């Protein structure tokens, strides 16, 4: 049960719609939380700065009053004491008056009065004067501590008239004040509660928005899936269409291209089956006619009998050749992993193939020559490449003129080797060049049957070249001749890995 549950959860999380929903939702959620934190933090900093500035302003006024009333020497002034107490009550805090000997002359809490206070902030304030004013916020304990110097201005008396009349500032003491920040904390709490309510509303809105957007944006993919399922089920074979999203267009175009390719393959398969049936049936029909002719005659002379049996044998040989070529073609349809790769001397391989074909060339009075511009060693399947060269050269011999010629040229660069088969034959019409690699296609059907062609040789050659990641091209002029150019990599990519 646990495995089934985890499997179901895993399948849900694989959904693009669920992932899109989660991304949108958590993006909105994190944005709300960050905004909440930033706004409250900004308000707190601003409120602390405003209150610190206000307290400092009141303390400077009080410091002036302390100097005027000489409070640091005589603390009996009821007006000043009342003002100090009122300031402490106003800010719900504590005010400590410290003289320049670090003695506490007034403490609104009546705790440290008469004691010596040692504080880094107080000492620095006494040394640096107005520059020593310090505000420190303690959010944990809920107060703002302000250190303000008590400064007395003195007139400098000098004999030099230009210098006399100037004043100097002397720090006579320090006001150490703690102001409550409870109002700031209370306001923050109220704002936080309101922000939480607003966040809940926003998060719910984002939740609904994420669900709607995920549904609407990914709905085209559902339609594409439904259309593909219809094609798969066989309800239609028409190209699918969809909304003009770049992503969906790419998927649709790729699927339609695949669908088109599948139609071409299906048509090719049907045509192939039809052609195979026709090609296999033709020799059988001929043998049937010959056999029936013999059976229909009485006392058939031996010469006629031998002639008919010779024709039947020729048809059997033709049937056998067609079957062998079909088997070779089926093997060629396999992936390149079926190649038997080895390092082969291409020049020597070609010489062996031409040696086998020279008797056929002599029968047709065809001059067969080989031209190699350099030594060539390549990683190839020796059997398949020899079959390609044999098919190309044999076709060049069979579809040639009397007293014609066939020339095989070999060359190579740093990546590929090239095999050119050039002949002085009848040539191939321009409208047939795109079809010559199709199975059972014949440019001249009557001549092909006459010389025993099956229409599979070039298809076999092309498949073998493709298995080697190579190319085969043809140029031809009717009545003048044909040139086939084969390009094969010197190093096989599978063996290089």
Protein Blocks (a to p, Z undefined) as FASTA:
>chain_A
ZZmmmmmmmmmmmpmklmmmmmmmmmmmmmmmmmmmmmmmmmmmmmmmmmmmmmmmmmmm
mmmmmmmnommmmckbmklmmmmmmmmmmnopadddddfkopafbdfklmmgoiacddfk
lmmmmmnommlpccdddfknopacdddddddddddddfblklgopacdddfbdcdddddf
klmmmmmmmmmmmmmmmmmmmmmmmmmmmmmmmmmmmmmmmmmmmmmmmmmnopaccdcd
ddddfklmmmmmmmmmmmmmmmmmmmmmmmmmmmmmmmmmmmmmmmmmmmmmmmmpghia
fklmmmmmmmmmmmmmmmmmmmmmmmmmmmmmpcfklpccddddfklmmmmmmmmmmmmm
mmnopacddddfbdcdddddfklmmmmmmmmmmmmmmmccehiacdddddddfkbccddd
ddfbebjafklmmmmmpghiafblmlmmmnopahlmmmmmmmmmmmnopacdddddehka
ccddddddfbdfklmZZ
